[in-house]
Amino acid sequence: MISKMPDPTQLKADLEAWREQSGAQSPLPLMLAESLLSRAEKEREAVAQKLYQRIEACLEQRCPVASVSNEEAPSATPSPLAPLLEALKRETQAPQPKPLSKLDQQLQEQNRKLLGELAVAPQSEESTEVTTGLRAASRFQQHQIKHAKHRKVRIALEQKPENPGPLNPHMLAVKILNEIQAVSPAYLDRFVSYIDALNALQQSREHKNRKAARGKGQRK
């Protein structure tokens, strides 16, 4: 279900009201929200929607939650940094990774073999004998793989047809890559891995078919 985009005009009015209430001292969450609003006005709709949602979250956090009685709470005045800390906490809390399906595991393993990634088995807490050199080599190869993916995407975006029609397949693919790159660069990396794996599987199948055809010709 697609979430409704907050009204930019209403957000701007709420921020102006917040600034008037704050007086001369502007709280950090307000400054952050105003910066996000300025950036959202220059971004495309998909990116702007995410920024507007963050601004809306900042506005919701500006009012302190109903506090307990004075006997339980020695100070009823909330910290001015509380909304910002709460927003940062939500940003830094990474979601729990979902378990990979069998197909994802097979594609991931195939991708590691094709790209020459160093496969390091998961280490238990008791195993501490892995050398720093191996970890550095693994990180370096991971960086090389990521750089190779970004280079493929950059080349694909640069090699656009000169006079494409409205339904040109190449131009449609370029537009899709642009949208994915703007909305979720992490998903773009995974998408490129899928394409590489499928391409390698197709080439492997064609190689086996040619080899089988040569074998039949020799037997004749």
Secondary structure, DSSP 8 states (H G I E B T S, - for coil): -------HHHHHHHHHHHHHHHTTS--HHHHHHHHHHHHHTTS-HHHHHHHHHHHHHHHHHTS------TTT-S--S--TTHHHHHHHHHHH---------HHHHHHHHHHHHHHT--------TT-----HHHHHHHHHHHHHHHHHHHHHHHHHHH---SS--TT-HHHHHHHHHHHHHHH-HHHHHHHHHHHHHHHHHHHHHHHHHHHHHHHHHHH-
